[in-house]
Amino acid sequence: EALLIELKHMNEEVSGNQRNESIRDSEHFRKQYAMVLLQLKDANEQ
């Protein structure tokens, strides 16, 4: 459940930043987002 909350928060962050047409430190954000998705996948497999 914590992973889903984190994912929701990150999606909201991106949605809010789309108006600026650039996400601050987007490479870092993509890596962090991918890590959360992998953790969620691992949790679902258990």
Protein Blocks (a to p, Z undefined) as FASTA:
>chain_A
ZZmmmmmmmmmmmmmmmmnopaehkllmmmmmmmmmmmmmmmmmZZ
